[in-house]
Structures are given as structure tokens and as C-alpha cells.
Amino acid sequence: MRTAALDERLELRLAEAERRFGQLDEQLSDPAVHRDPDKLRTLGQERSALEPVVRAGAELRKVVHDLDQAREVLSDGDPDLKELAQDEAAELEGRLGTLAVRVRELLIPKDPMEDRPAVVEVRAGTGGDEAGLFASELMRMYKRYAEMQGWTVEMMSVSEGIPGSIKEAIFTVRGRGVYGRLRYESGVHRVQRVPATESQGRIHTSAASVAVLPEAEEVDVEIADNDLRIDVFRSSGPGGQSVNTTDSAVRITHLPTGLVVSQQDEKSQHKNKAKALKVLRSRLLDLKIAQQEAERARDRKTQIGTGDRSAKIRTYNFPQSRVTDHRIGLTLHQLPAVMGGDLDDLINALRLAEQEERLVGTDS
């Protein structure tokens, strides 16, 4: 009879968490600890963090036990019980997989940026007008995904190209777990399709880049006034009669890094400056995180979630209705659904791959 078993690495980490949880219970029952408020608080916080792991682990072990019993009934060959046991085994196998993923998530320290709002920047890349049209479609894809998740979207700035296309769009997405999910979208997105303007029916390849930054708070990044050069100029493009009559547009250059942010969507110079500073602060925080992640990931094989935007991460092949994420080798034949905002299958697979990788990293 085949018995249910946990992944050896997961079993080891879970046993370690359960052992530590027992130690903490013993320490917290010591009267001496209760006389030391600082120690009591530290141990109590550690116990609270481990409690969900231990509870999920106990549930996981029960499912493993019940699955072994169901399989034992199946191997006995009793025809009256076999059908019931088969249904039960199928249900337990599904629960086993779900719970194993849940325990893995709990064993990995939570990203402190997980619930931050995300500043999303979409830019047309190589491919001319077709790249601008694709960039616009990516922007709509993320807006629809945000709607499905119950998140809100605030447009920061949009630079339009030909009708229906964009050169660049920056927007902020707010809601629970926004940055933790959207951060996997950072990178170069490639599209393969026949453009509407192509008379010979040839497939063209174009690209757009996406940057997903955690929204920064003032405490995250300290910016000295003398590190900034602020230029004001007259706005260009659509915006009504008054848009070009005052120097309301703002360009901020961060001298130490050379980062430049321009903002001209608002008619008020003050509002444009505030928006530009917000984007600059997020870019500086993202740079800091990317450097830390690169340091930690130096010896890893993959770079999921490191903020590396130089590499092609995904291809959208319209003739074959295919989406391929090159980081994990995942291909889905559901392009219309993905472009309509259904990104959960892609993002969940990327999260799982990163969890597996980080679980290995915590063992080494």
C-alpha cells in the first residue's frame, strides 16, 4: 500500500517549528519570565508567529493519517467500502496539496512589503506603434485584475501615443496584498501577433516593460533637499486651455542616483511636485530592495521577485492563444482570459516557485 508522506524538507521544517513552539510554552510558564516584561513580550510574539504554523501542521498531519486509512481500506478490497474510500481519498489528496502549500507559506517569513500599495509603471518598448498598443493592453489587464481583486487604481500620469496606445503610464494600486502579488509582473513583456496595419499577415514581435514598486513612506527613504534638482516647465499635450499658460510641470532629478521623474498631469505645480516625489521615493525604495534581493539571491538559479527588469519574463503569443512565463517555464493556452485580467494562475505559480526556493534558502 502506498502511504501518504510529507516532503522531507517540509517535514523537517515543520518538526523544527513544533519543537520550538513547545519550548516557548515551557518558557512562558516560568514565573521568572513573567517578572521580565521585555522577555515576556519577545517570547509571546514569537509564539504568536509560530501558532498558525503549528495549527496548520497539525491539520496537515491529520489529513496524511486519514489518507493512509482511506488507502488501507482501498487495498483491503471490500467492495462495499471501496467506493466510499475512493471518494474520500480523492478529496483528502486535494486537501493535502492545499495544506502543504499553506504550511510552506507560513514557514517562510512574511515580506514586510507584502501589503503595501504598488506603483505600477508600464512603458512601450521596441516595436513602434504596436509596442504602444500592447503597453495600453497591459495597463488595461492590470486594471481589470485590480477590479477582480477588489483593489483601487489611481492614475498618476499617462503619456499617449497614437489612438489606443500609450508611451508610458504610471498608476498606484491599493488593497490587501497588492505589492505581494503584483511584484512578479516586473520585467519585459513580449507580444507576438499580426498587427492591424500588417497587410501581408506577418507576425511581428514587440515589447513593453513593467516596473512594480512598493509605495514608499517618508520613513523608508530619506531624501535630502540638496540631493534634488527641481526644474519647472510648461506642460505639453492635452489638458485644456490653461495647461500651457503656466510653468506647472515638474521634473525632479535625484543627483546621487541620476533618477529623473517628470509630472505634468495636474494644473497645480504643487500637486505635480508631490506626485513626482511620491514616484521618486518609490523608485528609490525599489532600488534599495532590489540590491538587497540581489545580494541574497546571488547563488540562486532563478531571480523571481528580485526586481530585475532587464530580462524577458513573459511572452504573449496571439496566433496560438498562448502565454508563457519564462522564469518558471509555465505555458497557459488561455490568452484572452489573461489579457482580460485573469492573472491568478500565473501569479500563484510564481509565488509557489518562490516559496519553494526560499524554503531551500532557509535550510542552507
Stockholm file with secondary structure:
# STOCKHOLM 1.0

chainA/1-364         MRTAALDERLELRLAEAERRFGQLDEQLSDPAVHRDPDKLRTLGQERSALEPVVRAGAELRKVVHDLDQAREVLSDGDPDLKELAQDEAAELEGRLGTLAVRVRELLIPKDPMEDRPAVVEVRAGTGGDEAGLFASELMRMYKRYAEMQGWTVEMMSVSEGIPGSIKEAIFTVRGRGVYGRLRYESGVHRVQRVPATESQGRIHTSAASVAVLPEAEEVDVEIADNDLRIDVFRSSGPGGQSVNTTDSAVRITHLPTGLVVSQQDEKSQHKNKAKALKVLRSRLLDLKIAQQEAERARDRKTQIGTGDRSAKIRTYNFPQSRVTDHRIGLTLHQLPAVMGGDLDDLINALRLAEQEERLVGTDS
#=GR chainA/1-364 SS CCCCCCCHHHHHHHHHHHHHHHHHHHHHTCHHHHTCHHHHHHHHHHHHHHHHHHHHHHHHHHHHHHHHHHHHHHHHTCHHHHHHHHHHHHHHHHHHHHHHHHHHHHHSCCCTTTTSCEEEEEEECSSHHHHHHHHHHHHHHHHHHHHHHTCEEEEEEEEECSTTCEEEEEEEEESTTHHHHHGGGCEEEEEEECCTTCSSCCCEEEEEEEEEEECCCTTTCCCCGGGEEEEEECCCSSSCGGGGTSCCEEEEEETTTTEEEEECSSSCHHHHHHHHHHHHHHHHHHHHHHHHHHHHTTTCSCCTTSCCCSSEEEEEETTTTEEEETTTTEEESCHHHHHTTCCHHHHHHHHHHHHHHHHHHHHC
#=GC SS_cons         CCCCCCCHHHHHHHHHHHHHHHHHHHHHTCHHHHTCHHHHHHHHHHHHHHHHHHHHHHHHHHHHHHHHHHHHHHHHTCHHHHHHHHHHHHHHHHHHHHHHHHHHHHHSCCCTTTTSCEEEEEEECSSHHHHHHHHHHHHHHHHHHHHHHTCEEEEEEEEECSTTCEEEEEEEEESTTHHHHHGGGCEEEEEEECCTTCSSCCCEEEEEEEEEEECCCTTTCCCCGGGEEEEEECCCSSSCGGGGTSCCEEEEEETTTTEEEEECSSSCHHHHHHHHHHHHHHHHHHHHHHHHHHHHTTTCSCCTTSCCCSSEEEEEETTTTEEEETTTTEEESCHHHHHTTCCHHHHHHHHHHHHHHHHHHHHC
//
